[in-house]
């Protein structure tokens, strides 16, 4: 187990390697889920830093992609926020320790990001869900059987027992909702259940999750939200429903379907995210 000051040393080495490439302080950190990574390429005035060039950054095991951090601005928003987008996320199911899974988010909050937007591809449990829906995360169920804050706590980063009453910031959700309305759509809100994966759920597990109050299911996001809240960042989450959850849909689940649906929702996702980020409060 790593000592707390070891985490702080790793964070400061990572932020140093980023600052050497781009000294801007990001206002907003964005984590891009499956199929949503191309959002990073829409940033302008951008610096692209490959993960292997950032100290202590974990290796992403998605084939053919090392992962990259893109720091830039939203198009046509020269006075808008500086956005730091992570294209390539590390998952618990890849075999990483939880502190490694949340390291990239901790790094961007350490760099100065006050807001964290977490995005993902998710299975839709709610009977009303449709593939392609974008859903604001209103709360979560941590069903990964562990917690990224287990281990020694560094009180310089955050409290031992952080409050989780309002992880998914209601004010930020209202801003995202207004952004979506101005783009002519409405976002539903839902509870996201995080399981470890990598196997998809069984129909019985989905019935259990529904009984527990989950609307969405996925394999990421919750550890990052916990770590970001631990450090005092404000968190917003958007799930792209890429498929109906097991047993809700008559068909089998596949990663190809997940990526295909995320791709077709991408333009709408990009427009809503852009407008949301442009209208977040500037602190
Ligand atoms: N289950 C878990 N994770 C997912 C799903 C799902 O149905 N779809 C996209 N990520």
Boltz pocket constraint, residues with backbone or C-beta under 6 A from the ligand:
constraints:
  - pocket:
      binder: B
      contacts: [[A, 121], [A, 122], [A, 123], [A, 124], [A, 199], [A, 200], [A, 201], [A, 217], [A, 218], [A, 219], [A, 240], [A, 242], [A, 243], [A, 244], [A, 245], [A, 246], [A, 253], [A, 258]]
      max_distance: 6.0
